[in-house]
Amino acid sequence: MAINTNFRVEKDLLGEKKISSNAYYGINTARALDNFNVSSKKVNLHLIKAIVTIKKSAAITHKKLKELSPEKADAIIKACDKILKDEFNSEFVVDALQGGAGTSTNMNVNEVIANVAIELLGGEKGDYSLVHPLHHVNMSQSTNDVYPTAIRIAAIKLLRPLSLAFANLQEALQIKENEFADVLKLGRTQLMDALPMMAGQGFGAYARAISRDRWRLYKVEERLREVNIGGTAIGTGMNATLKYIFLMTDILQDLTGLGLARSDYPMDTTQNMDVFVEVSGLLKSASVNLIKISNDIRLLGSGPRGGIGELSLPKVQAGSSIMAGKVNPVIAEMAAQTSMKVISNDAAITYAAASGQLELNAFGPLIAESLLESLEILTNAVNIFTEKCINGLEVNEGNCSHNLEASTSVVTALVHHIGYDKASEIAKKSLRENKTIKELCLEEGILTPEKLNEILNPYEITKPGIPGMKEGKK
């Protein structure tokens, strides 16, 4: 009788299940595939690699403590190294949205590591007498201490390039602040003409907002460094020795290069997810600033004839399939849309963190998926926005000058010299007769040309003080 070699049979407490003979995952993963066919998104690979690193650290720890044979430990360590080199990415197949507080993801990792290790020992996949996913790979661990620790490791590693991306954006905005420092333009409040300003001042304000985001993102890493590894199922540490708990964390620090610290109260770190809400909240705050800046740039760059047209955005692609010659502000739109996605992810993280019950939060997978996605896409969006929009921005001095001269904004500079009522009268007449404020003042002899030039000096009307009046004099 011919033997079917296309699959192997694995058993668990629910019974038997056929697994493809080519698969490195096992029965727990196969059941998760049946149960959680929700989306087209698999578990974030950054999270997978963080879990693999934890498994490697555990194997090294157990080898040092002589709790695992050197042969098995070395096979697990080598298997982890191969996985970390992206050799088995396709084996991590569980849907990102899953029940079980991340157990399916943890078991997917345990099974792949075990089967890779089995082959390294000369065995065949599924022969768990050589290396067992639970007894050996998951030794002294629970999903409930592995998964939150892995989220923290993955988040820190994604947070650092995001902080750098915001630092680069801040620098790019500061360059524009200096580049446009001498360009006088119209400032606006509530979309209406307000006061004169230097174009560079606007970019300086953007840079200050982004600098706050950069600093907050840089500092929040500290909140993620406290890990509950060794706390096992509910934070009490049952089935994990004190020697393992302390050595495990030290080795994990070495493997990740991160300043991880053992939680002094693992039960808290196991069940409470507020730290992820805090991090996500800062991503939301940064996204708010990014939307504001990108929308301002789109507005100031509108036109080229029918809009404000004070900025020229880099042209990166044709804008329409029907309107020939149209170019749209697509990079700024991308930055805003990405930010909107981050804000929506923050709502999911907030609700998931609030929904934990008693000694465990079952909604860690949604938190992990949403937070890691936000970190990744925001980093990419900020880098693209900096490179393909901010760096290539140009100011249209002619349009800035025209819009300023056509407005009545400079009349505010005259209030302390001619009074509010007279200034209002001049402003109304300027709009009615389509003349500039300066022209009317000269026509009516309200002020001398010399005094007008002194009051309306660009460097006087764009800084603190009363234009045309020295400090201490009236």
Secondary structure, 3 states (H helix, E strand, C coil): CCCCCCEEEEEECCEEEEEECCCCCCHHHHHHHHHCCCCCCECCHHHHHHHHHHHHHHHHHHHHCCCCCHHHHHHHHHHHHHHHCCCCHHHCCCECCCCCCCHHHHHHHHHHHHHHHHHHCCCCCCCCCCCCHHHHHCCCCCHHHHHHHHHHHHHHHHHHHHHHHHHHHHHHHHHHHHHCCCCEEEEEECCEEEEEEEHHHHHHHHHHHHHHHHHHHHHHHHHHCEECCCCCCCCCCCCCCHHHHHHHHHHHHHHHCCCCEECCCHHHHHHCCHHHHHHHHHHHHHHHHHHHHHHHHHHHCCCCCCCCCCEECCCCCCCCCCCCCCCCCHHHHHHHHHHHHHHHHHHHHHHHHHCCECCECCCHHHHHHHHHHHHHHHHHHHHHHHHHHHCCCEECHHHHHHHHHHCCHHHHHHHHHHCHHHHHHHHHHHHHHCCCHHHHHHHCCCCCHHHHHHHCCCCCCCCCCCCCCCCCCC
